[in-house]
Amino acid sequence: MLDPRMTKLAKLLVNYSCEIKEGEKVYISTSGIPAEMNCELIKEISKVGGMPFNHIGNARISREMNKHITKEQLEIMVKYDLPLMKEMDAYIGIGGYENDTEGSDVPHSQLDLIKNVYGTPVLNERVNNTKWVILRWPTPSMAQRACMSTEAFEYFFFDVCTLDYEKLKKAEQVLIDRMDKADKVHLVGPNDTDLTFSIKGIKSIGCWGDRNIPDGEVYTAPVRDSINGVIHYNCPTIYDGKPFDDVRFVFEKGKIVEATGSDPKGINSILDSDEGARYVGEFSLGVNPKIDRPMRDILFDEKISGSIHLTPGRAYEEAFNGNDSKIHWDLVMIQTKEYGGGEIWFDDELIRKDGIFVPEYLKSLNPDNFVL
């Protein structure tokens, strides 16, 4: 029997997130999700006159391919996949992973090869030239990371993913306006976090279900060489299938000059991927009122109400600060009382303290004031 929650989610992705119109071509990329969800996406796209192109992957098969794939194979794949992506008007990606670390034993040299030859050109085309939305699918492993039963997590997942994003959009707009006027940002946070940088002249972008599901953030980028100080992230993360904890960066004139954490060698290997990897491409505030805990899944964790993420690597074109890289590593610091507290200042105004917005004009973004 079809779960009506799948139908509701498919309608949101097709009609709200991507706003599919008649004649538009939509690339559907899924892995580890029920066939019924794929079918619902195809039905909804077809219902509005769109053309679905369906691709189904598998994490274990991808791992085996990635371990052995050659440059020649990747060049052949790009030859056909990049023109196909250029034909697309929209992209919907859904991944359900029983094992988030499935690819952890793929050699880093192989991952670099895949990104350089295939991943970067195809990803850039998809991100910059299509309407796109990506999301996870609820699995027992995700429920376990969230310390919830599978059933309880599924209810949480569908509740969060089908939030009233139109209402969130209106609340975020005020924060966007304030960030667009800001110059200096000062972050104070758990442990020894004390960081300053400028966002002057760089556009702020609101996220309300039109790119990621779940959603709820407002992002911009620092002026590339303006970051100085220390940030000590307190949210666990995964990059290329490998877990990292307690990540700490020291910045001088925008560059990460010292990087430590649970795996210093692994962290620095990522940051040495290319010149832009030690500079920051994104600064964002998480504002989803229904997400209040980390679960080592960036699509959820970067939206945590009362969090920020400061991202080494590639900047988005919409908020471009001149930094380019093949990496984009979202790392999260939570500033709520439960996670050590903290402050965000824009110029001389205290914007958020211990995860709660302070100015009256921003209080509609606080969880207690956001009517769900």
C-alpha positions, 0 to 999 in steps of 0.5 A, spaced: 500 500 500 502 506 498 504 511 503 501 517 502 507 521 505 510 519 499 505 522 495 505 529 499 513 529 499 513 528 491 508 533 490 513 538 494 519 536 490 516 537 483 511 543 484 514 547 490 522 545 490 523 545 482 516 548 480 516 543 474 513 546 468 510 543 461 516 541 457 521 541 462 526 535 462 527 532 469 533 528 471 531 523 477 537 520 481 536 515 486 539 510 491 536 506 496 529 508 496 523 505 495 520 504 488 514 507 490 517 513 491 520 513 484 514 512 481 510 518 485 516 522 482 515 520 475 507 521 476 508 528 479 512 530 473 508 527 468 502 530 471 504 537 469 507 535 462 514 534 464 519 529 462 522 524 467 529 521 466 530 516 471 537 513 474 537 508 480 544 507 483 547 503 489 552 505 494 555 498 494 556 498 487 558 505 486 564 503 491 566 497 487 566 502 481 570 507 484 575 503 487 577 501 480 575 506 475 580 509 471 581 516 468 579 513 461 573 510 463 571 517 467 572 521 460 568 517 457 562 518 462 563 525 462 563 525 454 556 522 455 553 524 462 555 532 461 551 533 455 545 529 458 545 534 464 546 540 459 539 538 456 536 538 463 532 543 466 531 540 473 534 535 478 532 531 483 536 527 487 534 522 493 539 517 497 538 512 502 544 509 505 544 503 510 551 505 511 554 512 510 561 509 511 560 505 505 565 509 501 570 510 506 575 505 504 576 508 497 583 510 496 583 518 496 587 518 490 581 515 486 576 520 489 580 526 487 581 522 480 573 522 480 572 529 482 577 532 478 575 528 471 568 527 472 564 530 479 566 537 478 564 538 471 557 534 472 556 537 479 557 545 476 553 544 470 547 541 475 548 546 481 549 552 476 544 551 470 538 547 473 533 547 478 535 542 483 533 539 490 537 533 494 535 529 500 536 523 504 531 517 505 530 515 512 533 509 514 535 505 520 542 507 520 539 515 520 534 513 526 540 510 530 544 516 529 539 520 531 538 516 537 530 514 535 527 508 533 526 507 526 518 509 526 519 515 530 525 517 525 520 516 519 515 521 522 520 526 524 523 525 517 516 527 513 514 532 518 521 536 517 521 535 510 514 537 509 515 543 513 511 550 511 516 553 507 512 558 504 512 561 511 519 560 513 521 564 506 517 570 509 521 569 516 528 568 512 527 575 508 528 579 514 535 576 516 537 576 508 535 584 508 540 585 515 545 580 512 546 584 506 547 590 510 552 587 514 560 588 514 563 585 520 561 578 523 564 576 529 563 569 532 564 567 539 562 560 540 564 553 544 571 552 547 576 557 544 571 559 538 573 567 536 572 569 529 572 575 525 570 576 518 567 581 513 561 579 508 560 586 505 558 586 498 556 579 497 549 577 496 545 573 502 541 567 499 535 564 503 534 557 503 526 555 503 525 548 500 528 550 493 534 546 493 535 542 499 530 538 503 529 539 509 531 546 508 532 552 513 538 556 512 541 563 510 548 563 507 553 568 504 560 568 503 566 571 507 570 576 503 576 571 501 582 574 505 578 577 511 577 571 516 582 571 522 581 567 529 579 560 531 573 556 530 572 550 533 566 546 531 562 541 535 558 537 530 560 531 528 561 530 520 562 525 515 566 527 508 567 522 503 564 516 507 569 518 513 567 521 520 571 527 523 570 530 530 572 536 534 575 539 528 578 546 529 581 551 524 586 557 525 585 562 520 590 568 518 588 572 512 582 568 510 587 561 510 586 555 514 593 555 517 592 550 522 587 544 522 586 539 528 581 534 530 579 527 531 583 525 524 588 531 523 592 527 517 585 526 514 583 533 515 589 536 512 589 531 506 582 534 504 584 541 505 590 540 501 586 538 495 587 544 492 589 552 493 582 554 494 580 548 499 584 552 505 579 558 504 572 559 505 566 559 500 560 559 505 558 562 511 551 560 513 546 561 519 541 554 520 534 556 522 529 550 521 525 550 527 524 543 527 531 540 527 535 541 534 540 536 534 546 533 530 545 526 526 552 526 522 548 528 516 549 535 513 543 535 509 540 536 516 545 538 521 547 544 517 539 547 518 539 546 525 536 552 529 541 556 532 547 553 528 552 556 523 556 553 518 563 555 515 565 551 509 572 550 506 572 550 499 568 552 493 563 558 493 556 558 490 555 562 484 549 566 487 554 568 493 561 568 490 567 571 493 572 568 488 574 562 491 574 556 487 575 548 489 573 541 488 571 541 495 565 544 499 566 541 506 560 544 510 562 544 518 557 545 523 558 549 530 551 549 534 551 555 539 545 553 543 545 553 550 545 545 550 551 545 546 555 551 549 552 557 547 555 563 543 554 569 540 553 572 533 555 579 531 553 583 525 557 590 526 556 592 533 549 589 533 548 582 537 544 578 532 543 571 536 545 569 543 545 562 545 542 560 538 536 565 539 535 571 535 535 577 539 533 583 535 525 584 535 525 584 527 528 577 527 524 573 533 520 570 528 525 565 526 526 563 533 523 556 534 518 558 540 515 564 535 515 560 529 508 557 528 508 550 525 
